Every structure is written in structure tokens, then in C-alpha cells.
Amino acid sequence: MAAKPLKILVAGDVEGNFSQLFKRVQAIQKKSGNFDLLLCVGDFFGSDLSTWEPYKTKQLKVPLSTLILGPTKPELAIYYDDEKGAELCEGVTYLGKQGRFTGSSGLQLAYLSGLESSSDKGDNCTFTAEEAKSLVAPIMADTNFKGIDIFITSQWPKDVEKYGSTLSHHEKKYPASPCISEVARVLRPRYHFAGLEDIFYERQPYRNHHILLDATRHTTRFISLASVANKDKQKYLYAFTIVPLSKLDPAELIKQPEDVTECPYTANNVLNSKQEEKGQQFFYDMNAKPDQKGKRRGNERGGRDGENERRYKNDDEKRPRKTYEPAGACWFCLGSPEVEKHLVVSVGDKAYLALAKGGLVPDHVLILPVHHHQSLVSSPDDVIEQIDKYKACLRKMFKSQGKSCVFFERNFRTQHLQIQAVPFPQDCIVDVKDTFMACAEAEAIELVEIPKHSDLKQILPDGVPYFYVELPSGERCLHRISKQFPLQFGREAVCEPAILNMPERVDWRNCKLEKDEETELAGKFKTDFRPFDFNFS
């Protein structure tokens, strides 16, 4: 029998507006049936003591079992007698400064009260890195740990908006917390609720695994709630149902929503105290003496290789990105004397467009960075932004000609990033994905579709060889190259009968033209492309 879902309400900063909150809760329960729990993030109490007294003296009754966080302001500490948590009145329980527990239903809840302290010393309305660390330290060595159901904090985690929708016209009242980001990254909650900012913000869910590197895990939803009596009438109460992670079918748990993004957080060192930072990385003692086998404690490989593996585990972004210099003259750096400038058809400040040498069709072009970058993964954001502009312009031009196009990159046995753009008749669009997949299967290549809103830099570490293709349907596919790879794979797929039907043109050397012919084709392409070129808009 399937586990019964729990019905939960979450409120933003109550700030002493108990009557308004509890009347709303009663109305919801009258309409939708009883809920199991009410969680309150942000500041539960306000400056007016009189609003709390009727509940403390049992003159008024709390309609639903309520769990609250601690204060974020010193003047509100008078309501809290014990930092370890206590029942403050019948139906209202203060959880404490930080902790994790599992209820009788199996629901796993973690909480962290107050604001992040700017020093190593905390008080009743702030938490230290050490206190945040104690939330995750017990699970770091637990290979069976999957995650938790709900994480509640008052303060926002740092960088939560990365890859998600941004907040316009909202200036944050409190600095976002790096400690909370790290705790959320390690705990992998299915829901993370926060308050304090007096705004409703529901971020797109983010994944808790690296595509192609980790097994698929569940996603996390971050939700910020406005204060109960906010003037803008923003949402302050959130209702949802949840089957505890421990009782949910694994296949159901790891389903990925359509709008899922990469995780906005990267591993960091912030949970170490200043004293620990002198000798430790995150949960790893760099001063540990070698054991009898010459290995560091907690390090199975020993030596500097093992140290680096542990330090960068699941943290590809933290690994210093390589700077690539061409081995000798580069054929594609625009300032190089080796560039065949007669093939160049458009130049921006970060990227440029050139006809492909030995192109499959007359308007087969390359998008390349002006300066030396080996791949999309190693390219700066401003270069990628301009490459994307060129893609958009090419799509518009080809569409006006009744064509579509495919973009692909092979980061294998190449020095300089080259995005191949190959147009083909628009009526072939429906066959493109199947053709690439069939070619991959024939070559024993695992070509994996990348979820929407994913970032290639989050999926792949810098320096890893790969083949990447963007299909006209908007789908993107990736193969992480581990051994050998057919260098003409992209051309082979496009030359298949279902697309261009040009098997004789797979090898570019069979398609080379004389320089005057290339110059003529480049001139025609420049003329056709100019109305669509963003450099002239």
C-alpha cells in the first residue's frame, strides 16, 4: 500500500500577527481538510507582547501543531527561554538553534535558526559556521545518505538565484548566507523554505547530482515566503503534500521536472572555523599524520593525488580552470597569421563566423572565439554569450530560406573551439534526433540528452573531451569521450539519407574547393547574412 501523503503548511515571518495567520489556517482547513503540520520561517514574534499572551494563557487555541525557528533580532529573544528548543505554548514548539530529526511519520526535517554570524562567536539570534557544520558533519561519511524532506531557515542561502529566475526590483534586507548554501548542498532537501525578505519567490527546482557523473537524485525546491501582514499582499502561506523520502518509490523520487536547473551551489570551505582553516579543508584534516601504510587518515589513495581527489570531490567548479595556450600557431585564432581570412564572413569582439573548409553545403559555417579558447566549457561567459547570438542570427537566416540547422562541437583532438553550423531542409527536422541516436548506437557511443535549463559547465569538468550537439528541436545531446571517438561523427550523422543524403561528403578533404571558389562563396554568404548579423543591427 502506498504511503499516505502528509499535508503541510509553511508560513513566512509572522511578526506577532497570530490572529491573522491562525484564522487563515482555520479557513484553509475548513475548505481542504485538516493539515498535519504548520512550519514558520523568519521571525515568529513581534514587538507587541499582548498579541502572544492569549495563546500563552490558553485563552486562544492554536489550530494546528506549529514548529517555529528562533529569533533574528536581539529584542525578540525574550520569548525564548531555552536555546535547545521547548514548547512555548500548547501547539507551538520552538525547534532550537539547529538540528535534524525524523518524525513518527518518517518525515525528515532540518532547521537552522537566526542569522549567520560575522565572527566565530554566536548568540541567541545568530549561528556560527561551527553550529552550521554540526548539522551535516554526521552524514558526511554516510554513503547511504540520500537527503532529507524539508530544510527551514530564516535567512536565504547565498547564490540561490543562480540558474533560476531572478528577482527584479527587490533589494535584499539581509545578506545571503554562504553557510546555509553549503548546508543545503550537503543535506539535499526536497524543499527548502526561508523568510525575512518579505517577498514570495519560488525558484525552479534544481538537481542534486552532476549529469553523467553521479546517479540521478531527487530535486530541491527553494521557496521564500512573504511576511503575514505584508502590504503588497504577496503569498505568505504555502500548502503542499509530501510523502516522506524514506517511504517514496525510488523511481518516483528521482523524477526530474521539465524546468529543472543545475544546482546553484558549489562546495566551499565556509563551515570551517578560522582556527580549522589553517590546517583543514572542508571536513578533511590536512595536518593528519600518515598512518603505517604512508596514507593520510581518511584518504584511501595517499599522497598528493588522493589529497586532491578528496578536496575536489563533487566540486569540479572549484578545481582551478586550465588556461590553454596554442601549441604553436593556431589556425583559428583571428589574430594568427595562419587564419584563412578569405573564409571569414562576420566578426564580433568575442566571436566570429567563417565558412567551413571543405563544407558539406555552401552555407556550412563555423562559429569560433576570436581569442584562444579550447571548448565551450573552458570559454568565459561573455564569449559564450556572443556565440549564442551568432546561433540565433543563423537560425533566423536559415528559417527565412526554408531551412533549419544543427550545431555541434567536438572537443577531442582539437586546439581551438569550433561550433559547426550545418543547414538542411526544414522538412528533415523530425528525423534529426533519431538519426544522431542511430549513428551513435552504430558506433557504440552513448549520446545522452541533457535536461532543459542545464549548464554544460556544471555537467563537465574543464579539460574533459566530449561531443555536444544542439538539435533544431531545442534538445541537446552529449557524449563524454573516454577512449576513441570517430572524428567525423557529426558530419557522418548529417550526411545520412534522412538529412542531407551525402555519404560521399563525410570526409572534408573530399569537399575542398579552390581559394577563388571559397572567396566567392564567402562573399555571397556575407551578403545573405548581413540583414541578420547582430553586428549591424
Protein Blocks (a to p, Z undefined) as FASTA:
>chain_A
ZZddddddddddfklpamlmmmmmmmmmmmnopafbdcdehjfbdfblklmmmmmnomac
cfbdcdddddfbfklmmmpmbfnbpafbghiacfbjbdcdddfkopacdddehjddfbfb
dcfkbccfklmmmmmmmmmmmmkbnbdfbdcdfbdcehklgopacdehiacfbdcdfklm
mmmmmnopabdcdehkopacddddddfbdehkaccdddddddddddfklcklpafbdcdd
dddfklgcfklmmpccfkbccdfbdcdfklpcfklmmmpcehiafkbccdfkopaehian
gpjklmmmmmmgoilklpccdddddehjdfklmkbmkbcfklpcbdcfkbccdddehiab
fklccdddfbacfbfklpcfklmmmmmmmmmmmmmmmmmnopacddddddehiabdcddd
ddddfklmmmmmmmmmmmmmmnopacddddehiafklmpcghiacdddddfkopacdddd
fbbcdfklmmmmmmpmklnopaklmpmmlmcccfklmmmmmmmmmmmmmmmmmklZZ
